[in-house]
Amino acid sequence: MTNAGRHADEIMPLASVPVGGSGESAVALPSPAELRARIALPRVRIVAGPFAGRLALATLVLGALLLVAFASAGPSVLVPRSDEVFTAWEAGPLHALFQGLPGDSHALGYGLSALVVGMSIAYAVAVGAARTLSARTIVIVVVALHAILLMSPPLQLNDVFNYLGYARLGAFHHMNPYTHVIAAAQHDPIYRMATWHNLHSPYGPLFTAATYLLPLGSLALSYWLLKVGTVLASLAFLALVWRCAVQRGRDPRAVLLFIACNPIYLIYAVGGFHNDFFMLAPMIGSIVLLTSGPDARRERLAGAVLMLAVAIKFTAVLLLPFLLLAVWPSRERARRVLEGAALGAIPLVVLSLALFGLSIPNLQDQSTLLTGFSVPNVVGLALGIGGATPALLAVAKLGVVVVIVLLLRLQGDWLSSAGWATLALIASLGWLMPWYVIWVAPLAALGASPRLRRATALLTLFIVATFAPVTSLYLGAHGVSLLNTPAGHVSQALQQKLK
């Protein structure tokens, strides 16, 4: 390790300086600046040389290989529902090579926990060594990690089969996935592989319509095309992030490593083949268009492209007020962004009406579900009010609105403000999933706020610690359940009903 350079905050989100005052006066009241310093997040600088950086990248590649090898070997806790059905085409091309590996559930749980911790350490070192590594090396490693994970069955969660279930429900069985559930076609082979049998589709109309184009007559082919498309969407998203970093004068190596080598990004997002990448690519595309400089056509196009992201996942709408902040106080430029958004929304609304009528994605059911370590549930338990009660969730949602209003009034760096708003949204959710980190990661990496990058890194550490299998094994062994509350019981009952 070497001393941090003057721009270390741009490399590592956990950067630090000593906190507190000089101590010369025991009775003097602290100034506002001193008070902010005392309550600031602890900052830890990590700067590594090229050898440590290359070793960290090699560790990430090896970790991905080990994970895919054990996941491909046979039914295990690494792959949801694989104990019920685990076909050769789901297992992937590496199945024959690794099928002799052991599959003891406890051993794999502890092994996965150790692997995630090891990859997290390697991630921190790689980000700290970003300026010592060549762009070519970083890009090769990122592409290699995607190629390795493509060979894996879905890790930890199997939403990919839910996507296929809704696609087959609509295009194959001619039932509206917003008014019908996967259980309506129990004879379909996807039924045994899907998770949400009794949940109306929560996914956006553009994504749902696009999945109708898959060759659904062959489940295996549809599965692999969706996997390949998801991995390509991730790479396209990262390419846009790289371009945006260059536009904003940030080191694209540090930005790319901060996002793409995060173990949550690799294991849960890419390894789980989640459709968030189809949202993130146009979302970052709208940012690229807007940061390319004042241009009426690009400003309208930025608003229209953002609507593509919204039509895939409604979460992306959070960026719209901050796109307007980016061009403010020019009312003419703001008007053009809004015009583009309105014009872009029109064909998407027409598409939705033509395919799904007046029915819309079901966002209500999942918004009432809880996970034990979601921020509202942890706060509710700490306050002694029984976890994430409906009242506390309502307060959390109101808090997000307040945060957005305050950020817009402060008119700071608009990308950082969008990142803080996204972080507030994640913190307000009763149903917290690991890959939600990737919603805020690009905004933190591209924005000007080192504090936002540190907060994103802390969120990553929180998710690594709470979602590691060893945590649930430990709590279970000691009879601890964070959902053993009235609110938790209601959530668990609803979850069982939807499954």
N, C-alpha and C positions, 0 to 999 in steps of 0.2 A: 504494500500500500504506500502511496505517496501523498504529500499534502495536496489539498484541493486547490484547483486554480480559481481564478476570479469568477469564472462562469460555471462553477460546479452545480449551481442550482438548476441550470438548464439541462444538466445531465441526469442528476439523481433527485427524485422528488423528496427524499428524506435528508435534506441538507440542514446543517445546524451551526448555531453560534451559541456562546454562553448566554444565559438569561439572567436577569436581575439587575439591580443598580450597582453603583460603585461602593456603597456601604460607608461613605464618608460621614453621613449624618444619620443618627439613629432615629431622629424624630421627624425628618423631612418627609412630606407626602410625596409619593412618586408622581412624576409627570405622566400625561396620557401615553407618551411614547414608551416610557419605562413600564407602565402598566400593561400595554399591549405586548411588550417583550416578555413580561413575566408569565402571561397566560398563553403565549404562542405555543404551537405544537413543537415538541422537541425535534431538533434538527440533527441529523446524522449524515456526515459526508462520507461517501464511499467513492474513491477514485482508484482505479486499478490500471495496471499496465497491459500491454498487448498480450503477454503470455497468459496472464490471469483471465483476460477477456476471451481468448481463444479456448482456454480450458473450460470456462463457463459455458460457452456455446456448445462445445463438445459434450458437456454434461447434460445440457438440455436435449441434444439429439439422442444421446444414449438413454436418457430417461424416457423419452417418447418411444424409442424402440422397445424398451422393456415393458412399458405399459401396453403397447399394441400387441406384443408377443403374448403376454398373459391373457389379455382380453380376447385374442383370436384363438387361444388354445382350446377353449371349450366353455360350457356354461359356468358362469361364476357371478359373484356379486358385482363385478366390474361392469357387466352388461345387464341392464334391467330385463326381467322376464325371460332371460335365457334359460332358466331352469324349466320353463314350460315349453319353449320352442327356440331352437337355435339352429337354423338351417345353414348349409354350407355357403350359400350366397350371402347370408348376413355375416357369417364369420370372416369372410374375406379370403384373399389368395394366400395369406400367411398361415391359415389354419392347418394345412397339412404339414407345414414345417414345425409348428410349435404345439401340436395337439397333445404331446406327451407331458407338458408342463403341469405341475400340481395345481389344484383348484380349491384348496381348503379356504373357506370363507373368512375365518378369523385371520389366518396368515396373510391372505390377500388384503384384508382391511388394514392391518398394521403395515403391510408392505406399501400400499398405496399412500398411506399417511406419511411414511418416511420418504417416499418418492416425491410427493408434493412439497414437503419441507426442503428436501435437497434441491429440487428444481427452483424453488423460491430463492434460496441462497444464490444459486447460479444466476438467476435472473438479476438479482441486485448487483452482483459482480459484473455481469455483462453490461448493464446500464452504466455502471461506474466506469467501465472501460470503453465506452462508446467512441470517444474521440481518438482512441488509439487503434481502432479497428477500421479496416477499409470498407467502403460501401459494398464492394463486390462480395467480400466475405459475409457480411451481414445478410445481404440479399440471398446468397446461396443457402445459408443456414435456414432462413425463414422459409424459402421455397421447399427445402428438404424436409423441414418439420411438417409442412402441409402435406407433402407427398407421403410421409410415413403415417400420419394420422388418417389419411384417406383410406389406407389399407385396413383400418380398424373397424370393428363393429361399433355402434354408437355407445359412448362411454357414459356411465352414471345415470343418464336420463335418455329416454327413447322417443323424444318428441318427433323425430323424423317419421316414425310410424303413425303418429297422430296426423301429421301433414298428409301422408299417403291415405290414411283412413278417410279424411274429409274429402280429398280429391276423388277417391273411388266412390264415395257416397254421392257426390254430385255428378261427375262425368261418366261413371260406370253404372251406377244404380239410379241415376236421375232423381236424386233427392237433394233438396236444398240443405247444405251443411249448417246454415244459420237457423233452420227450423227443425232439422232432424239431427239425430245423434248417431254415432258409429254403431251403437247397439241395434239400430234399425236394420242393419245388414249383418246379423250375427253369422250368417253362413259364409261371409267373405273371409278368406284366409288372413286378412289384415286384422281381424277382430282379436285374435289371440296375441298379436304383437303390439297392439295399441295400448295406451294407458287410460285415456279419458273416454270411456265407453258411453257415458251419459252426459257429456258436456257438449253443448252447441259450440260451434267453432268460434274461437276468439280472434282468429287471424284475419288480416285485412283482405278486402275484396280483390285487390290486384294480385296479391300472392296466391290466394285461393284460385282465381281464374287462371293464373299461370300454371299451377299444378294440374289443372284439367288437361293441359297439353302433353303431359307425360303419357308414354305408352302403357296405360294402366292395365292392358290385357296381360302384360307380363309384370308381375309384382317385383321380381328380381331386377329386371331392367329399369323399372321406375325407381326403385330404391337406389341403384347405383348412379343413375342420371341425376337424381336429387342430391346425392352425396357429392358428386363431381361438381355440380352447379354451385353447391354451398361453398366448397373449397375455392372454386374460382371466384366466387363473390367476395370471399375473404381476401384473396390476393388483389382483386380489383380495388377493394376498399383501402388496403394498405398502399397500393400504388397512388391512389388519390391523396392519401395522407402524406406520402412522400412529397408529392407535387405541392401540396398546400404548405408544407414545412419550408420548402424552398421559397415559395412566394412570400412567406412571412419572415424570412431571414433566420429561421431556426435551423439547427443542425439536423438534417433528416435522418442521420444515423441514430442519434439519441432518441429522436421521436419514434422511429420504427422499432427500436429495441424496447422502448418503454411500453409500447402497445403489444407488439407481436410475440415477444418472448415472455410475457406474463404467463405463469403456469395456469391461471384461471382461463385466460384466452385460449391456450393450447388444449388443455384437458377438457374443460367444460364447454367452451364455445365451438372451437373447431372440431374437437373430438366428439362432441355431442351433435354436430351437424345442425345447429340451430339457424332459424331463418332470419335472425337479427342482422346478419351480414347483408341480406337483400335490402334491409332498411338503411343500414349504415352507409352503403356505397352511394346511393343518391343523396343522402343527407350530407356527406362530406363533399359530394359533387357540387351541391348548391353553395357550399362554403368556398370551394375553389373558384366557382364562377364569380362570386361576389368579391373575392379578394384579388381578382385579376385586374382591378382598376375600374374607374367609372366608365360604364358603357351601358346604354339603355337596353340593348338587346340582351346582354349577359345578366343584367339585373332582373329583367322579366323572366329569363330562363332559369335563374336561381330560384325564384319563387315557384315556378312550374315544376322543377326537378324535386324540390322539397315535397311537393304534393305526391310524387311517386313514392317517397319514403313513408308519408302518412298513410297512403293507401295500402301499404304493406304492414306497418305497425303504427298505430295511432300515437305511440310515444313520441314519434318524430315531430309532432306538431309543436312540441315545447320549444323547438329551435326558431319558429317563425318570429316571435317578438324580438328575438335577439338579432335576426337578420335585419329587421327594421332598425334596431339600435345601431347596427353597423353602418348604416347609411344616414343616420340622423345627424344633424338637424335638417338635412336636405329633404323637404317634403316631396319634391318631385321624384327623387330616387326611391323614397319609401313607397310612393304611389306606384311606381313601376314594379317594385317587388310584389306588392299586393295584387296588382293587375296580373302579373305572371302566375301567382298562386291561384287566383280566381279562374283564369283561363285554363290552367293546368288541371284544376279540379273538375271542370265541366265534363271532359270525356271520361274521367274516372267515375264520376257519379252516374253517367249514362251507362257505362259498363256494368256498374254494380246493380243498377235498376234492371237492366236487361237480363242479367244472370240470376239475381237474387231477390228481385222485387224490392219491397220496402224494408225487408229484414236486414239487420246490421250485425256486426261481430258481437259476440257475447263477452263483454268485458266485466260484467257485473259479478258473475259467479266467482271468478278467480280473485277479484278484488276483495272478496269476503273471506277467503281462505287465509290461514296463518301457517307460518313456519316458526319453529321454536326460537331461532336466533334472529328473526327479523327485528329491526330496531324498535318498532312500536311494541312488540311483545316483550323484549328485554327491558325497555323503559317502563312498561306497565307492571312487570314483575318487580322491578326495583322500587317503584312507587307504592307497591302493595295494593294495586287496584285490580289484580287478576289478569295481567297480561294485556294483550291488544284488544281491549273492549271496543265495541262499535263507537262509543263516544270518543275514545282516544284516537281511533283511526280517522274520525271526522275532524278532530283537532289537527292531526298530522296533515290531512289534505288541505285544510285551511292554511296551515303553516307554509305549505308549498306555494300557495297563491301569494301570501305575504312576502315570502322570499323573492319571488319573481318580480313583484311590484317594487320592492326595495332595490333590487339589482338594476332594474330599468331606470329608476330615479337616480341612482348613483352614477350611471353612464360611464362605467370603467371599461376595461378591455372586454369587448363584447363576447369573444370566445370564452374567456375565463368566466364571465357572468353566466353564459349558457351552461358551462360546466358545473358551476355552483348550483344552478337551478336543477340540473339533472341529478346531482348528488343529493339535493334535498328531496327530489322525487323518489329516488331509491330508498332513502332513509324513511320515507313515509309509508312504504309498502309493507303490508302485513305478510304478503307472500313474496319472500326474498329468495331469488335463485342466484347461484354463483355467477353465471355469465352476464348478469346485469352490469357488472363492472365495465364491460366493453362499451356500454352506452356513454360513460363519462370519460374513459381513458383517452380517446382521440382529442376531446375538447381540452382535457388537462395537458396533454402532450403538446398541443399546438398553441394553447393560450399562454399568456404572459405571467400567470400567477404560480410562483413556486409553491405557495401554500396549497393550492388546488392539487398540484402533483403530489405533495406529501399526503394530503387527505385521501387521494386515490390510492396511494401506496398503503396507507393504513387500512382502507377498506379492503384491499387485497389481502392483507395480513389477517384481518378479522374473518374473512371468508375462508381462507386457508385453515385457520384454527377451528372454526365452527363447523365447517363441512367436512373436515377430515374424518374418515371412518372411526379413527381411534377415539374421537370425542364422543360420538354416539355410543360406542362400545363401553367407554368408561362411565358415562351417565347411566346407561342401561344396567351395568353391573352394580351401580349404587342406588338403583331405583329412583333416579331423578328423571322427571319428564317436564319440560318447559311448557307443555301444552295440557298439563293436568290442572286446568282451570275451567270455569264455565265457558269462557270464550273459546278456549282450546277444544273443549268437548264439542261445541257447536261446529267448529271448523272441521274437526275430524269426522264428525257425522256427515257433513256435507261432502267432504272429500271422498268418503266411502260411497256415498250415493252417486257422485259423478263418475267414480271409477267403475 
